[in-house]
Amino acid sequence: MRSGGRGRSRLRVGDRGLMEPPSLPKRRLLPRLHLLPLMLLALALGSAFYIIWKSWNPGAEELSPSRELRAPLVGSLPEAKLRRVVGQLDPQRLWGTFLHSLLIVRPPGSPGNLQVRKFLEATMQGLSAGWHVELDSFTASTPLGPLDFGNVVATLDPGAARHLTLACHYDSKFFPPGSAPFVGATDSAVPCALLLELVQALDPMLSKTKQQAPSVTLQLLFLDGEEALKEWGPRDSLYGSRHLAQIMESIPHSPGPTRIQAIDLFVLLDLLGAPSPLFYSHFPHTVRWFQRLRSIEKRLHRLNLLQSHPQEVMYFQPGEPPSYVEDDHIPFLQRGVPVLHLIATPFPTVWHTPADTEANLHPPTVHNLSRILAVFLAEYLGL
Ligand SMILES: [Zn+2]
């Protein structure tokens, strides 16, 4: 991904412009005394026009409620349930089974990339909850010539009306032959290992909930080709997410028109695993989900269920993010999908260096994040 520096333009995709109408200037245009009669007149005229317009357009639909309004109302887990959810996580499995299988050189089109893709597919297919696993494979032209890419899309219950979609990229950044090996531990082996551990740990609960056919289900996207192969730009980056967003926009989904519109919330995990990550809410539309993560962090801290976590809130920060970040959420955001971007800003110091390895990860942080996310999922999905 690419980040705008502190001193650069504060253009924030998904804020105003894409998601919201611009706010009107807060300037008084007329003397106060004239304001009330004018407002009443405007209101009367507006109502009259609306009534006339409605009578001419009997079939016209009301504006559909925002996606946020149809998102579930979730409550906090009772403490016993919370402890049970957290207790399902297995740090050894996350590290030894999942993370170690991902920590290889795996740029698009490489044998390592194919090996990791197969591992992701096999892991998802092996879960007892019975996931529907699809491969979105395609060839794209790149600065290195045409390359094969493959996104792994796993959906717990494809028949469910709505999807809570969690995503990470599984490719590692390509460096020219002769460079030091780059395994991208934070970028993004840890995020993918976290997703696998979450669905493995919650497998019995997800399985049980699936029997009740809830309206919202879980979906995981393991995206290929997030990294630029030469130089970051609109045509050299986000290969997998650009392709998948376009495909999902064209696939019908019941009851909504397309698959992309079935996404309730798109949670993107990236650059995780270094010590002391700081996260910020990037989009006003999803701030309440960000605040929920902060509440979960606080609650787990108070219950003494987080390690190396001396303060109540260390991760989910108030205020504005220090920079604008381009990442796999962009093609979804541009199509109106609500996005929660969980990326450490500032980026880890090892970012895009050969030092982004297992040795420089901070296991307590990884396990704390797994606990916070497990509780978030259990609450959202009503497990
Ligand atoms: Zn990267």
Residues whose N, C-alpha, C, O or C-beta is under 5 A from the ligand:
A	BS01	ZN	M1 K173 D187
